[in-house]
Amino acid sequence: MLKRRSIHGIGVGLCDPSNPKKGAAVIVYANALSSTAKSKLKKSKRKSTSHLYLKDKSGVPIRIVKSTSFHKNGNVDIPRFRRRIRPVIAGYSIGTPNVSGTAGLIITDTRGKNRYVLSNNHVLVNENTGRCSKTLQPGGADGGTVNKDRIGEMHRFVRLSKRRNNYLDAATAKPLRRSLLKPSYAVFGTVPGHLRSYRIGDQFRKVGRTTGITKGTVESIHTDIRVGYGQYGGLGTITFKNQSVIRGKQPVSLSGDSGSVWLTRRGNLAAAVNYAGSADGLLSISYPVEWFMQVFNTRVALPGRKGRKVQASRPAHSRNYLFTQPLPPELLRSIRTTAGNRCTSDNAKKV
């Protein structure tokens, strides 16, 4: 279905979000309703054309949601979260000399020794390659310069593929000094851990470099998505498998929000990593933060010299399609991280 230009994603969501007891449905994100769908809609005498409910021959409910195509987030100006901040915390502008995204989370290795910034490949990486990529805060699109604002360099990333299915748009940055990063999240404070699994209908909140403080609800999971990367790395439009679509009543994912991390409304647990969105910003394309932790072998960093060890909250529900799942071992082994080339140490003291 994703080969059709008018269809941008297909996944699992609720048949009727206002009445979860009606159960699940296949969710199709499309430009507009097909002629067949329109005729069925006319027969059903529904007034709204933003959602359409159908059933295929097997009786499986299908909900068609009108949507624009999905694109990685780029750069748009906003004052509050694009300023310089030291030490660096999650929610603020970060990037390279040419790009600004969002510092999604401050994380650490499993021993609690080193700290890193969690964000996206297209925020921290030099054109999807292992070439030296200096990390600036704020990012270059917000006035950050190598001479004054360099805080570190890209450490590891998952290479995006034009031919194979993708699962994460992910990268880490390593600071020049550990003290440059503070385990805190703008506005919301300490993040005590992360979810291993979340479900359709869960409500999240986050801070992004562009949209600021926002709220959203998980509309669908297990969603296959086509995302446009334009000229970045020569990728064009590529496919992601089993993603989450999070909907806001106001824009939640605009240019510059890439890398921002969704938190639970209660408990501030990290849940999902945003990396793309619809043109109007109402839909966030994200993946479970648990996948990031699995692939990079990391955890949420906490205050203190090493930070106490935090256990991920909520176990995975392996047999319940309403919940996201950790990456299975075979798939996890196939997703490898690539180390970035070391950058020269010039200007390293001017941070």
C-alpha positions in Angstrom: 0.0 0.0 0.0 2.9 2.4 0.7 3.8 2.2 -3.0 0.8 4.3 -3.7 1.6 8.0 -3.7 -1.6 9.0 -1.8 -0.9 6.7 1.1 1.7 7.7 3.7 1.3 5.2 6.5 -0.5 2.1 7.7 -0.7 0.8 11.2 -2.8 -0.2 14.2 -5.0 2.1 16.2 -8.4 2.4 17.8 -11.6 1.9 15.7 -13.1 4.9 17.6 -10.8 6.9 19.7 -13.7 8.4 21.6 -14.8 4.8 22.6 -11.8 2.5 23.1 -14.1 -0.4 24.0 -14.9 -0.8 20.3 -11.5 -2.2 19.8 -8.7 -1.9 17.3 -8.7 -1.0 13.6 -6.2 -0.8 10.8 -5.3 2.9 10.4 -4.5 4.2 6.9 -2.9 7.7 6.6 -3.8 9.1 3.2 -3.9 12.4 1.2 -7.6 12.1 0.5 -10.4 9.5 0.4 -10.5 7.3 -2.7 -13.5 7.4 -5.0 -14.7 4.1 -3.6 -14.3 5.4 -0.1 -16.2 8.5 -1.0 -19.1 6.6 -2.3 -19.3 4.4 0.8 -19.0 7.6 2.9 -21.9 9.1 1.0 -24.0 6.0 1.7 -23.2 6.1 5.4 -24.3 9.7 5.5 -21.4 10.7 7.7 -20.7 14.5 7.9 -17.0 14.4 8.6 -14.5 13.5 5.9 -11.4 13.6 8.2 -12.0 10.0 9.3 -13.7 7.2 7.4 -14.6 3.8 8.9 -14.8 0.7 6.6 -14.6 -3.0 6.9 -12.7 -5.3 4.5 -14.1 -8.7 3.5 -12.6 -10.4 6.6 -14.5 -8.0 8.9 -11.4 -6.1 10.1 -12.3 -2.4 10.8 -10.3 0.1 8.7 -10.1 3.8 9.6 -8.8 6.1 6.9 -7.3 9.3 8.3 -6.7 12.3 6.0 -3.1 13.4 6.3 -0.3 15.2 4.5 2.9 13.4 3.7 5.5 13.0 6.5 8.9 14.8 6.5 11.9 15.0 8.8 12.0 18.2 10.8 14.2 21.0 9.6 14.6 24.5 11.0 12.2 27.2 12.0 12.8 30.1 14.4 11.4 30.3 17.9 13.0 32.3 20.8 12.6 30.3 24.0 14.3 27.0 23.5 16.8 28.0 20.8 19.0 30.1 23.1 22.4 29.1 24.5 22.2 27.2 27.8 25.0 25.8 30.1 25.1 23.1 31.2 23.0 21.6 28.4 19.7 20.0 29.3 17.0 18.2 27.2 14.5 20.3 25.2 16.9 22.9 23.9 18.3 23.6 20.4 21.3 21.4 19.4 22.8 20.5 16.1 25.7 21.0 13.7 27.1 24.2 12.1 24.2 24.0 9.5 21.3 22.4 11.4 19.2 22.8 14.5 17.1 20.1 16.1 16.4 19.2 19.8 18.5 17.7 22.5 16.0 14.9 23.4 17.4 13.4 26.5 20.6 13.2 28.6 21.6 9.5 28.7 24.5 7.5 30.1 26.1 4.1 29.4 25.0 1.2 31.6 27.8 1.8 34.1 26.9 5.5 34.5 30.4 6.7 33.6 29.8 8.7 30.5 27.1 11.1 29.5 25.7 11.7 26.0 23.0 13.6 24.3 20.2 11.6 22.6 18.9 13.1 19.3 18.3 12.2 15.7 20.7 11.1 12.9 19.7 14.1 10.8 20.3 16.5 13.7 23.8 15.4 14.8 25.3 13.5 11.8 27.1 14.9 8.8 24.9 13.7 5.9 24.3 10.2 7.2 28.0 9.4 7.2 30.7 8.8 9.9 32.6 12.0 8.9 33.5 14.4 11.7 30.4 16.2 12.9 30.9 18.9 15.6 28.0 19.3 18.0 26.8 22.9 18.8 24.4 24.2 21.3 22.5 26.1 20.1 22.6 24.5 16.6 23.9 26.4 13.6 20.4 27.5 12.4 20.0 29.3 15.8 23.2 31.2 15.5 25.5 28.6 17.1 29.1 28.7 15.9 32.1 26.3 16.2 34.2 29.0 17.8 31.8 29.8 20.6 29.2 27.1 21.0 30.8 23.8 20.3 30.0 21.4 23.2 31.2 18.1 21.7 30.9 15.9 18.6 28.8 13.1 17.2 29.6 9.8 18.9 27.6 7.0 17.4 24.6 6.8 15.0 22.3 4.4 13.2 22.8 4.8 9.4 19.6 5.4 7.5 19.0 3.2 4.5 17.4 4.0 1.2 16.8 0.4 0.3 16.1 -1.5 3.6 13.4 -0.8 6.2 14.4 1.6 8.9 13.4 1.6 12.6 15.3 4.4 14.3 16.5 7.9 13.3 19.0 8.0 16.1 22.4 9.4 17.1 24.4 10.4 20.2 26.7 13.3 20.9 29.6 13.1 23.3 30.5 16.2 25.3 34.0 17.7 25.5 33.6 17.5 29.3 31.1 15.5 31.3 30.0 18.6 33.2 28.7 20.2 30.0 25.6 18.0 30.3 23.1 18.1 33.1 20.6 15.2 33.6 17.5 17.4 33.4 14.6 18.1 31.1 13.5 21.7 30.3 10.4 22.7 32.3 9.7 19.2 33.6 12.9 18.5 35.5 14.3 15.1 36.3 13.4 12.1 34.1 13.7 9.1 36.4 13.7 6.4 33.7 11.9 5.2 30.6 9.0 3.0 29.5 9.7 -0.4 27.9 6.2 -0.3 26.4 3.3 2.1 25.9 -0.1 1.6 24.4 -2.6 3.2 22.0 -4.4 6.1 23.7 -1.5 6.9 26.2 -1.1 10.6 26.7 2.4 12.2 26.6 4.0 15.6 26.8 7.3 17.0 25.6 9.4 20.1 25.0 10.7 20.8 21.5 13.0 23.4 20.2 10.2 24.8 17.9 6.8 24.0 19.3 7.9 24.3 23.0 5.7 22.6 25.6 3.1 20.3 23.9 0.8 17.4 24.6 -0.2 14.5 22.5 -2.0 11.2 22.4 -0.8 7.9 20.8 -3.1 7.5 17.8 -1.5 4.4 16.2 1.4 2.0 16.6 3.0 -0.8 14.5 2.7 1.8 11.7 4.7 1.6 8.5 5.5 5.1 7.3 7.1 6.8 4.3 9.2 9.8 5.4 10.7 12.4 3.1 14.4 13.4 3.9 14.9 15.5 0.8 18.5 15.9 -0.2 19.9 14.8 3.2 22.4 12.0 2.6 20.8 11.5 -0.8 18.0 9.6 0.9 14.9 11.1 -0.7 11.8 9.3 0.8 12.5 6.2 2.9 10.4 3.6 4.8 10.2 3.1 8.5 8.5 0.0 10.1 6.4 -0.2 13.3 6.5 3.5 14.2 4.1 5.4 16.4 1.9 8.3 15.4 1.2 10.8 18.2 -1.5 13.4 17.6 -1.8 16.8 19.2 -4.7 19.3 19.2 -2.1 21.9 18.4 1.2 21.5 16.4 3.5 19.0 18.2 6.1 18.3 15.6 7.4 21.1 13.4 10.8 21.9 11.8 13.4 21.9 14.6 11.6 19.6 16.9 13.5 16.5 15.6 15.1 14.6 18.5 12.6 15.7 21.1 11.5 13.0 23.5 7.9 12.4 24.6 7.4 11.9 28.4 4.6 10.4 30.3 2.3 13.0 31.9 2.6 11.3 35.2 6.1 10.4 36.4 8.1 12.0 33.6 9.2 8.7 32.2 10.8 8.9 28.7 8.5 7.1 26.2 9.1 7.9 22.5 11.6 9.8 20.2 10.1 12.3 17.7 11.9 12.7 14.4 9.3 13.7 11.7 5.8 15.0 11.3 2.9 16.0 9.1 3.1 19.4 7.3 0.6 21.0 9.7 2.6 19.6 12.7 -0.4 17.9 14.3 1.1 14.4 13.8 4.4 13.4 15.3 6.2 10.4 13.9 8.1 8.7 16.7 9.6 5.4 17.8 9.8 3.8 21.3 12.7 5.2 23.4 13.2 1.6 24.5 14.5 0.8 21.0 17.2 3.5 21.4 18.2 2.2 24.8 18.5 -1.4 23.4 20.5 -0.4 20.3 22.9 2.0 22.0 23.0 0.0 25.3 22.2 3.1 27.4 19.8 4.4 30.0 18.5 7.7 31.3 21.1 9.7 33.2 20.3 10.9 36.7 21.9 13.6 38.8 25.0 12.7 40.8 28.4 11.5 39.9 27.3 8.3 38.4 23.5 8.4 39.0 21.6 5.6 40.6 20.5 2.8 38.4 17.0 3.2 37.1 14.9 0.3 36.0 12.7 0.8 33.0 9.0 1.0 33.9 6.1 -1.1 32.7 7.0 -4.5 31.3 6.5 -5.4 27.6 3.1 -6.9 26.7 4.3 -9.5 24.2 0.8 -10.8 23.2 -1.1 -7.5 23.2 -1.3 -5.7 19.9 -2.4 -2.5 21.7 1.2 -2.1 23.1 4.5 -1.3 21.5 7.1 -4.0 21.8 10.9 -4.0 22.4 13.0 -4.9 19.4 13.2 -8.7 19.2 16.7 -10.2 19.5 17.1 -11.1 15.8 16.1 -7.6 14.6 18.2 -6.0 17.4 21.3 -7.8 16.1 20.7 -6.5 12.6 20.6 -2.8 13.7 24.1 -1.6 14.2 25.5 1.7 15.4 28.4 3.3 13.6 31.1 5.3 15.3 31.7 8.9 14.2 35.2 9.9 13.2 37.0 12.0 15.8 37.1 15.8 15.2 40.1 18.0 15.7 40.4 19.6 19.1 40.5 23.2 17.9 38.2 25.6 19.7 37.5 22.9 22.3 37.9 25.3 25.2 35.4 27.9 23.9 32.2 26.3 25.1 
